[in-house]
Amino acid sequence: MAFISVNNNESIESALRRFKRKVISEEIIKDLKKHSHFIPPGQKAKLKSANARKRNRRRFRQQRPMNAGSTGTGQRPSAPAAR
């Protein structure tokens, strides 16, 4: 539960702003949305793997430079020859 104490010379607007920040940092809203309806275990596993794929795709896209090593043909560059 988010709890803040309002100081003597503090306006309600600034206290409300602090309260909102605290609620966001403690992820109260996120947790409430997660528990708002029942998700079957199979559906939960599918959602978890889909989120993992999405996260990995984003991570891979950030690691790879945009035009480095590009051949311009739209195909993947070939692997180096084995020694």
C-alpha positions as CSV (number, residue, x, y, z in Angstrom):
1,M,0.0,0.0,0.0
2,A,1.4,3.4,-1.0
3,F,1.5,5.8,1.9
4,I,2.8,9.4,1.9
5,S,2.8,12.0,4.6
6,V,1.7,15.5,3.6
7,N,4.1,18.2,4.9
8,N,2.8,21.4,6.5
9,N,3.5,23.8,3.7
10,E,2.9,21.4,0.9
11,S,0.0,21.8,-1.6
12,I,-2.4,19.0,-2.4
13,E,-1.3,18.9,-6.0
14,S,2.3,18.2,-5.1
15,A,1.3,15.6,-2.5
16,L,-0.9,13.9,-5.1
17,R,2.0,14.0,-7.6
18,R,4.2,12.3,-5.0
19,F,1.5,9.7,-4.3
20,K,1.1,8.9,-8.0
21,R,4.9,8.4,-8.4
22,K,4.9,6.1,-5.4
23,V,2.0,4.0,-6.8
24,I,3.9,3.7,-10.1
25,S,7.2,2.8,-8.4
26,E,5.5,0.1,-6.3
27,E,3.7,-1.3,-9.4
28,I,0.3,-1.4,-7.6
29,I,-1.7,-0.7,-10.8
30,K,0.3,-3.3,-12.8
31,D,-0.4,-5.9,-10.1
32,L,-4.1,-5.0,-10.0
33,K,-4.4,-5.4,-13.8
34,K,-2.6,-8.7,-13.6
35,H,-5.0,-10.1,-11.0
36,S,-8.2,-8.5,-12.5
37,H,-9.2,-11.7,-14.4
38,F,-8.3,-15.4,-14.5
39,I,-5.9,-16.6,-17.2
40,P,-5.7,-20.4,-17.7
41,P,-2.2,-21.9,-17.2
42,G,-1.8,-22.8,-20.8
43,Q,-2.7,-19.3,-22.0
44,K,-0.3,-17.9,-19.4
45,A,2.5,-20.0,-20.8
46,K,1.8,-18.9,-24.3
47,L,1.7,-15.3,-23.2
48,K,5.0,-15.7,-21.4
49,S,6.8,-17.2,-24.4
50,A,5.3,-14.6,-26.7
51,N,6.7,-11.8,-24.4
52,A,10.1,-13.6,-24.3
53,R,10.2,-13.7,-28.1
54,K,9.3,-10.1,-28.3
55,R,11.9,-9.1,-25.8
56,N,14.6,-11.2,-27.6
57,R,13.7,-9.7,-30.9
58,R,14.1,-6.1,-29.5
59,R,17.4,-7.1,-27.8
60,F,18.7,-8.5,-31.1
61,R,17.6,-5.5,-33.1
62,Q,19.5,-3.2,-30.7
63,Q,22.7,-5.2,-30.8
64,R,23.0,-5.4,-34.6
65,P,24.2,-2.2,-36.3
66,M,21.9,-0.8,-39.0
67,N,24.2,-1.0,-42.1
68,A,27.3,-2.8,-40.9
69,G,28.2,-5.8,-43.0
70,S,25.3,-5.3,-45.4
71,T,25.8,-6.6,-48.9
72,G,23.0,-4.5,-50.4
73,T,21.3,-7.6,-51.9
74,G,18.8,-8.0,-49.1
75,Q,20.2,-11.4,-48.2
76,R,22.2,-12.5,-45.3
77,P,25.9,-12.3,-45.7
78,S,27.6,-15.7,-46.2
79,A,29.5,-17.3,-43.5
80,P,33.4,-17.1,-43.6
81,A,35.2,-20.0,-45.1
82,A,36.4,-22.7,-42.8
83,R,40.2,-23.1,-42.4
